[in-house]
Amino acid sequence: LLLIVDLIQMEPPMLWGGLLWKIVWRSCLEENQSSKWFDEGSSIMKEQTIQRIVDEGVLAVLRGPSEDLTLKMVEALLKGGVKGIEITFTTPNALAVIETLANQFHGDILLGVGTVTKIDQSMAAKNAGAQFLVSPHTDKKLLKSMVKTKLPVIAGALTPSEVVAALKYGADIVKI
């Protein structure tokens, strides 16, 4: 199992500096279903990133209220030993945040982009420095565009049919 911690800025601020820690257990598939579609070099890099996601054990999902506060949240998480970071597209200037983090902490963190809901966000996230992509749902066209980036793809699903569809469309990991 992979623990993903969802950090949400609450209004009005609550305990822990306004952060509500929503802990969600998400199952992680042991076998990569989509890497066979790519060349060997991409497949190896993708497999290594998937293994790192599993090894980290915790991914902090940040929905920051501002670019500056989101960067500070990441710094605090890193000081606390959390290296798996997912910045959602609901964060203001999410791509700029990803690019800053990718440049500042290159190799020190596992950096992903979440709440990918539009096809054009997939490649934009990769170009900004994301190492994995997360969609909150199972949309065929969206997942296929995410798979084309050759980054690990995590798709949201709820029903058994959605889980099967996510795998069919190329998701490497399915979050329940």
C-alpha positions as CSV (number, residue, x, y, z in Angstrom):
1,L,0.0,0.0,0.0
2,L,1.0,3.6,-0.7
3,L,0.1,6.3,1.7
4,I,-0.8,9.6,0.1
5,V,-1.3,12.5,2.4
6,D,-3.5,15.2,1.0
7,L,-2.7,18.7,2.4
8,I,-5.6,21.1,1.9
9,Q,-5.5,24.8,2.9
10,M,-8.7,25.3,5.0
11,E,-10.6,28.6,5.3
12,P,-10.8,29.7,8.1
13,P,-7.5,28.3,9.2
14,M,-7.7,25.4,11.5
15,L,-5.0,23.5,13.5
16,W,-1.5,22.9,12.1
17,G,-1.2,26.3,10.4
18,G,-4.5,25.9,8.5
19,L,-3.6,22.5,7.0
20,L,-6.0,19.6,7.2
21,W,-4.3,16.3,6.8
22,K,-6.5,14.0,4.9
23,I,-5.0,10.5,4.8
24,V,-6.0,8.3,2.0
25,W,-4.8,4.8,1.5
26,R,-4.4,4.0,-2.2
27,S,-3.5,0.6,-3.6
28,C,-0.5,0.4,-5.8
29,L,-0.2,-2.1,-8.5
30,E,2.9,-4.3,-8.5
31,E,3.0,-4.8,-12.2
32,N,3.5,-1.9,-14.6
33,Q,0.8,-2.4,-17.2
34,S,1.7,0.3,-19.7
35,S,5.5,0.4,-19.9
36,K,5.5,-2.2,-22.7
37,W,4.2,0.5,-25.0
38,F,7.4,2.5,-24.8
39,D,11.0,2.1,-25.9
40,E,13.4,0.4,-23.4
41,G,15.1,3.6,-22.1
42,S,11.8,5.3,-21.3
43,S,10.5,2.1,-19.8
44,I,13.5,1.8,-17.5
45,M,13.2,5.4,-16.3
46,K,9.4,5.0,-15.8
47,E,9.9,1.7,-13.9
48,Q,12.5,3.5,-11.6
49,T,10.1,6.3,-10.9
50,I,7.3,3.9,-10.1
51,Q,9.6,2.0,-7.8
52,R,10.6,5.3,-6.1
53,I,6.9,6.2,-5.6
54,V,6.4,2.8,-3.9
55,D,9.6,3.1,-1.9
56,E,8.7,6.6,-0.6
57,G,5.6,5.2,0.9
58,V,4.1,8.7,1.4
59,L,3.1,11.2,-1.2
60,A,2.1,14.6,0.1
61,V,-0.6,16.2,-2.1
62,L,-0.5,20.0,-1.9
63,R,-3.3,22.2,-2.8
64,G,-1.6,25.4,-1.9
65,P,-3.5,28.8,-1.6
66,S,-0.6,30.6,-3.2
67,E,2.7,30.0,-5.1
68,D,4.8,31.3,-2.2
69,L,3.0,29.3,0.6
70,T,3.1,26.1,-1.5
71,L,6.9,26.4,-1.9
72,K,7.2,26.9,1.9
73,M,5.0,23.9,2.5
74,V,7.3,21.8,0.4
75,E,10.4,23.0,2.3
76,A,8.7,22.1,5.6
77,L,7.8,18.6,4.2
78,L,11.4,18.1,3.1
79,K,12.7,19.1,6.5
80,G,10.3,16.5,8.0
81,G,11.6,13.8,5.7
82,V,8.8,13.7,3.1
83,K,10.2,13.6,-0.4
84,G,7.2,12.5,-2.4
85,I,5.4,15.7,-3.5
86,E,2.4,16.1,-5.7
87,I,1.4,19.7,-6.6
88,T,-2.2,19.9,-7.8
89,F,-3.3,22.0,-10.8
90,T,-5.7,23.7,-8.3
91,T,-2.6,25.4,-6.9
92,P,-2.3,29.0,-8.2
93,N,0.5,29.0,-10.9
94,A,1.0,25.3,-10.5
95,L,3.3,25.0,-13.5
96,A,5.6,27.8,-12.1
97,V,5.7,26.0,-8.7
98,I,6.6,22.7,-10.4
99,E,9.3,24.4,-12.4
100,T,10.8,26.1,-9.4
101,L,10.8,22.9,-7.3
102,A,12.3,20.9,-10.2
103,N,15.1,23.4,-10.5
104,Q,15.6,24.0,-6.8
105,F,15.4,20.4,-5.6
106,H,16.4,18.4,-8.7
107,G,17.0,14.8,-7.7
108,D,16.2,15.4,-4.0
109,I,12.4,15.1,-4.3
110,L,9.9,12.9,-6.2
111,L,7.8,15.6,-7.9
112,G,4.4,15.0,-9.5
113,V,1.4,17.0,-10.7
114,G,-2.1,16.1,-9.6
115,T,-5.6,17.1,-10.6
116,V,-4.7,16.7,-14.3
117,T,-8.1,17.1,-15.9
118,K,-7.2,18.6,-19.3
119,I,-5.3,17.0,-22.1
120,D,-2.9,19.9,-22.6
121,Q,-1.9,19.8,-18.9
122,S,-0.1,16.5,-19.4
123,M,2.8,17.6,-21.5
124,A,2.9,21.0,-19.8
125,A,3.5,19.3,-16.5
126,K,6.2,17.1,-18.0
127,N,7.9,20.2,-19.6
128,A,7.8,22.0,-16.2
129,G,9.6,19.1,-14.5
130,A,7.0,16.7,-13.2
131,Q,8.1,13.1,-12.7
132,F,4.6,11.6,-12.5
133,L,1.0,12.6,-13.3
134,V,-2.2,12.1,-11.4
135,S,-5.7,12.3,-12.6
136,P,-8.7,12.3,-10.2
137,H,-10.8,10.2,-12.6
138,T,-10.7,7.7,-15.4
139,D,-11.2,9.5,-18.7
140,K,-10.0,7.6,-21.8
141,K,-8.7,10.6,-23.8
142,L,-7.1,12.2,-20.8
143,L,-5.3,9.0,-19.7
144,K,-4.1,8.3,-23.2
145,S,-2.6,11.8,-23.4
146,M,-0.9,11.3,-20.0
147,V,0.5,7.9,-21.1
148,K,2.0,9.6,-24.2
149,T,4.3,11.7,-21.9
150,K,6.0,8.4,-20.9
151,L,5.8,9.5,-17.3
152,P,4.1,7.2,-14.7
153,V,0.4,7.8,-14.7
154,I,-1.8,7.5,-11.6
155,A,-5.5,7.4,-12.3
156,G,-8.4,7.9,-9.9
157,A,-11.1,5.2,-9.8
158,L,-13.9,4.1,-7.5
159,T,-15.7,1.2,-9.0
160,P,-14.2,-2.1,-10.2
161,S,-15.2,-1.1,-13.8
162,E,-13.3,2.2,-13.5
163,V,-10.2,0.3,-12.1
164,V,-10.2,-2.0,-15.1
165,A,-10.8,0.9,-17.5
166,A,-7.9,2.9,-15.9
167,L,-5.6,-0.1,-16.4
168,K,-6.9,-0.6,-20.0
169,Y,-6.1,3.0,-20.8
170,G,-2.6,2.7,-19.6
171,A,-2.5,3.8,-15.9
172,D,0.5,2.5,-14.0
173,I,-1.1,3.0,-10.6
174,V,-4.8,3.3,-9.7
175,K,-5.8,5.3,-6.7
176,I,-9.1,4.2,-5.1
